């Protein structure tokens, strides 16, 4: 079964990568995105795209749930 991860957990993984690489710029380079894009993700202005998810070992999966209306 696939493991799910929250946005907060993704941000934690990104922050760990920044810590490992020393700077946002170096972490962004390791994920093959711009530093500006990484900053936007960290500040909630952009969602994690396929490149970032892949770099973190994840992929996006969309699910739908019925709400009680």
C-alpha positions as CSV (number, residue, x, y, z in Angstrom):
1,X,0.0,0.0,0.0
2,X,1.2,3.5,-0.9
3,X,2.4,5.7,2.0
4,X,0.7,9.1,2.1
5,X,2.3,12.2,3.4
6,X,0.9,15.6,4.4
7,X,2.0,19.0,3.1
8,X,3.7,19.7,6.5
9,X,5.7,16.5,6.2
10,X,6.8,17.4,2.7
11,X,7.9,20.8,4.0
12,X,9.8,19.0,6.8
13,X,11.6,16.8,4.2
14,X,12.5,19.9,2.1
15,X,13.8,21.7,5.2
16,X,15.9,18.6,6.0
17,X,17.3,18.7,2.5
18,X,18.2,22.4,2.9
19,X,19.9,21.6,6.2
20,X,21.8,18.8,4.5
21,X,23.0,21.0,1.6
22,X,23.6,24.1,3.7
23,X,21.5,26.6,1.6
24,X,18.2,26.9,-0.2
25,X,20.1,27.5,-3.4
26,X,22.1,24.2,-3.1
27,X,19.0,22.3,-2.0
28,X,17.0,23.7,-5.0
29,X,19.9,22.7,-7.3
30,X,19.8,19.2,-6.0
31,X,16.1,19.0,-6.8
32,X,16.6,20.7,-10.2
33,X,14.4,23.6,-9.5
34,X,15.1,27.3,-9.0
35,X,15.7,28.8,-5.5
36,X,12.7,31.1,-6.1
37,X,10.5,28.1,-6.8
38,X,11.8,26.4,-3.6
39,X,11.1,29.6,-1.6
40,X,7.6,29.8,-3.0
41,X,6.9,26.2,-1.9
42,X,8.2,26.9,1.6
43,X,6.0,30.0,1.9
44,X,2.9,28.3,0.5
45,X,2.7,30.3,-2.7
46,X,3.3,27.2,-4.8
47,X,2.6,23.5,-4.4
48,X,5.2,20.8,-4.8
49,X,5.4,19.8,-8.4
50,X,6.5,16.5,-9.9
51,X,10.2,17.3,-9.9
52,X,10.2,18.2,-6.2
53,X,8.1,15.2,-5.3
54,X,10.3,12.9,-7.3
55,X,13.5,14.3,-5.7
56,X,11.9,13.5,-2.3
57,X,10.9,10.0,-3.3
58,X,7.2,10.7,-3.8
59,X,4.6,11.1,-6.5
60,X,1.3,12.8,-6.5
61,X,-1.9,10.6,-6.4
62,X,-5.3,12.2,-6.4
63,X,-8.1,10.6,-4.4
64,X,-11.8,11.6,-3.9
65,X,-14.0,11.1,-0.9
66,X,-17.7,11.4,-0.6
67,X,-18.9,14.0,1.9
68,X,-22.0,13.7,3.9
69,X,-24.2,16.4,2.5
